[in-house]
Amino acid sequence: MRPHSKSLTKADAQNIKMNPALFNPTLFVPTFKPQNLKDEESAAHDLDDFNLHRGELSVSEKYRYDLSRAQLKATSNTSALLAGFAMVALVELHYDESMPRYLLILLGIVTTLLVSFHLIALMISTCLLPYIDANGCTKDSPHNRLKFYIELSWLFSTCIGLLLFLVEIGIIFFVKFLSINFILGAYITTAILIPVFIVFILISWLLHRERFSHSVERVDIKVKFLENIIDSGNNLLSKQQSSNFEVV
């Protein structure tokens, strides 16, 4: 029997040369190298963009996201209710031939504006709310880009729409009382409605002012908190540098 030789024969060397993967399995692992440095930078940039847009929101950003969703939901419910009430009132009211024509024209104009503003707000909220809910609470949520439309629907529904609704109530008082020739009742109810209208505008202004001041206070608190963190970090760094100098 021929003794086993540790040295490779010429045939074995030829097999290694022809089939290097048999002796080096790492050759099977695919390696993808960029053609140049620009390709590598673009790939890293795409990865950064992906992480930027798909990450979770911060506390303030999540607050704005929740606020936008709540505004759209409130707009949808309020506009649907008030628009339906205005249409029912216009259809169910009893109109006599002796009714003043200017009063009927005014009722038609106010009802048209009321329903139009609420339907626009309802359309915006109905279109945007599913889109925002489907996207989720991430950094690529469209609530920041669509902020103008969200605020517009909120304005139409809770400000202009409610004011027109109060005017609609006053006109309905006149229509109902004039149909029974009781003009004094129309004047009394309208006189009661005027202070309500003024209080509504006053409360709306006060709420807007308080909300704005609260937002400013929150910003001031955050700025002071960041300033304290920076000052504490600077003090700690100066202490470390002084201790290093003493050791040297």
C-alpha positions in Angstrom: 0.0 0.0 0.0 1.3 3.4 -0.9 1.7 5.7 2.1 -0.6 8.7 2.4 1.2 11.8 1.4 0.3 15.1 3.1 1.5 17.1 0.1 -1.0 17.7 -2.7 -0.5 16.0 -6.0 -0.7 17.8 -9.3 -4.2 16.5 -9.9 -5.4 17.8 -6.6 -4.0 21.2 -7.2 -5.7 21.1 -10.6 -9.1 20.3 -8.9 -8.6 23.1 -6.5 -7.9 25.5 -9.3 -10.9 24.3 -11.2 -13.3 24.1 -8.2 -12.1 26.6 -5.6 -15.5 26.8 -4.0 -15.1 23.2 -2.7 -12.2 24.3 -0.5 -13.5 27.9 0.2 -17.2 27.9 0.9 -17.2 31.7 1.4 -16.9 32.0 -2.3 -20.6 31.1 -2.5 -21.6 34.2 -0.5 -22.6 36.9 -2.9 -21.0 40.3 -2.5 -22.5 43.4 -4.0 -20.1 46.3 -4.2 -21.1 49.7 -5.4 -19.6 50.7 -8.7 -18.4 53.9 -7.2 -18.6 56.1 -4.1 -21.7 57.9 -5.4 -23.7 54.7 -5.5 -22.8 54.0 -1.9 -23.7 57.5 -0.8 -27.0 57.4 -2.6 -27.9 54.0 -1.0 -27.1 55.4 2.5 -29.1 58.5 1.7 -32.1 56.4 0.7 -31.8 54.4 3.9 -31.7 57.6 5.9 -34.8 58.9 4.2 -36.7 55.6 4.9 -35.8 55.8 8.6 -36.7 59.4 8.7 -40.2 59.0 7.2 -41.1 55.7 8.9 -40.0 56.5 12.4 -42.2 57.2 15.4 -43.4 60.7 16.2 -42.2 62.8 19.1 -44.4 63.9 21.9 -45.3 67.2 20.3 -45.8 65.7 16.8 -48.1 63.0 18.3 -50.1 65.7 20.0 -50.6 67.5 16.7 -51.5 64.1 15.1 -54.1 63.3 17.7 -55.5 66.9 17.6 -55.9 66.7 13.8 -57.8 63.4 14.1 -60.1 64.8 16.8 -60.8 67.9 14.8 -61.8 65.9 11.8 -64.1 63.6 13.8 -65.8 66.5 15.6 -66.2 68.3 12.2 -67.8 65.3 10.6 -70.3 64.7 13.4 -71.2 68.4 13.9 -71.6 69.2 10.2 -73.7 66.1 9.4 -76.1 66.9 12.3 -76.6 70.6 11.6 -76.8 70.3 7.9 -79.5 67.7 8.3 -81.4 69.9 10.8 -81.4 72.9 8.4 -82.7 70.8 5.5 -85.5 69.3 7.7 -86.4 72.8 8.9 -86.6 74.2 5.4 -88.8 71.4 4.2 -91.1 71.0 7.2 -91.9 74.7 7.8 -95.4 75.8 6.9 -95.4 78.9 4.5 -98.5 81.1 4.0 -99.1 83.3 1.1 -99.2 86.3 3.4 -95.6 85.6 4.5 -93.3 88.5 3.6 -91.3 87.6 0.5 -88.1 89.1 1.8 -88.2 86.8 4.9 -88.6 83.7 2.7 -85.6 84.9 0.5 -83.5 85.5 3.6 -84.4 82.1 5.0 -83.4 80.4 1.7 -80.1 82.3 1.6 -79.1 81.5 5.1 -80.2 77.8 4.8 -78.2 77.5 1.5 -75.1 79.0 3.1 -75.5 76.9 6.3 -75.8 73.6 4.4 -73.0 74.6 1.9 -70.5 75.3 4.6 -71.3 72.2 6.6 -71.2 70.0 3.5 -67.8 71.4 2.6 -66.5 70.7 6.1 -68.1 67.2 6.0 -66.5 66.5 2.6 -63.0 67.5 3.8 -63.3 65.5 7.0 -64.7 62.4 5.3 -62.0 62.4 2.7 -59.0 63.1 5.0 -59.9 61.1 8.1 -59.6 57.6 6.5 -56.4 58.6 4.8 -54.8 59.8 8.1 -56.0 56.7 10.0 -54.7 54.3 7.4 -51.3 55.9 7.3 -50.9 55.6 11.1 -49.0 57.7 13.6 -45.7 57.9 11.8 -43.4 60.7 10.5 -44.8 60.4 7.0 -48.4 61.0 8.2 -50.1 63.6 5.9 -51.7 65.6 8.8 -48.9 68.2 8.6 -49.1 68.7 4.9 -52.9 68.8 5.0 -53.1 71.1 8.0 -54.6 73.9 6.0 -57.6 71.8 4.9 -58.1 70.4 8.5 -58.2 73.9 9.9 -60.5 75.1 7.1 -63.0 72.3 7.8 -62.8 73.2 11.5 -63.5 76.8 10.8 -66.4 76.1 8.5 -68.0 73.7 10.9 -67.5 75.2 14.4 -67.3 78.9 13.6 -69.1 80.0 10.5 -71.5 77.0 10.5 -72.6 77.6 14.1 -73.1 81.4 13.6 -75.2 80.7 10.6 -77.2 78.2 12.6 -78.0 80.8 15.2 -79.2 83.2 12.4 -81.3 80.4 11.0 -83.0 79.9 14.4 -83.9 83.6 14.5 -85.4 83.5 11.0 -87.4 80.4 11.9 -88.8 82.2 14.9 -90.1 85.0 12.6 -91.5 82.5 10.1 -93.4 80.5 12.7 -94.8 83.5 14.6 -95.8 85.5 11.6 -97.8 82.5 10.3 -100.1 83.0 13.3 -99.9 86.8 13.2 -98.0 87.0 16.5 -95.2 89.4 15.7 -94.5 90.2 19.4 -93.4 86.6 20.0 -90.9 86.9 17.1 -89.4 90.0 18.5 -89.1 88.6 22.0 -87.4 85.4 20.9 -85.0 87.3 18.6 -84.2 89.7 21.5 -83.2 86.7 23.6 -81.2 85.2 20.7 -79.1 88.4 20.2 -77.3 88.1 23.6 -76.7 84.4 22.9 -75.1 85.4 19.6 -72.8 87.9 21.4 -71.8 85.5 24.1 -71.0 82.9 21.5 -68.6 85.2 19.7 -67.1 86.3 23.0 -66.5 82.7 24.2 -65.0 81.8 20.9 -62.6 84.6 21.1 -61.6 83.8 24.7 -61.1 80.2 23.9 -58.9 81.0 21.0 -56.8 83.4 23.1 -56.4 80.9 25.9 -55.4 78.2 23.5 -52.8 80.5 21.9 -51.4 81.5 25.3 -51.3 77.9 26.4 -49.3 77.0 23.3 -46.8 79.9 24.0 -46.4 78.7 27.6 -45.7 75.2 26.5 -43.0 76.5 24.1 -41.4 78.6 26.8 -41.3 75.6 29.2 -39.6 73.5 26.6 -37.1 76.2 25.8 -36.2 76.7 29.5 -35.9 72.9 29.9 -33.5 72.7 27.0 -31.5 75.6 28.3 -31.2 73.9 31.7 -30.0 70.7 30.0 -27.4 72.7 28.0 -26.2 74.6 31.1 -25.9 71.5 33.1 -23.9 69.8 30.3 -21.6 72.8 30.0 -21.0 72.8 33.7 -20.2 69.1 33.8 -17.8 69.5 30.9 -16.0 72.4 32.5 -15.7 70.3 35.7 -14.2 67.4 33.8 -11.7 69.6 32.0 -10.6 71.3 35.3 -10.2 67.9 37.0 -8.1 66.7 34.0 -5.8 69.7 34.3 -5.3 69.1 38.0 -4.4 65.5 37.4 -1.8 66.5 34.8 
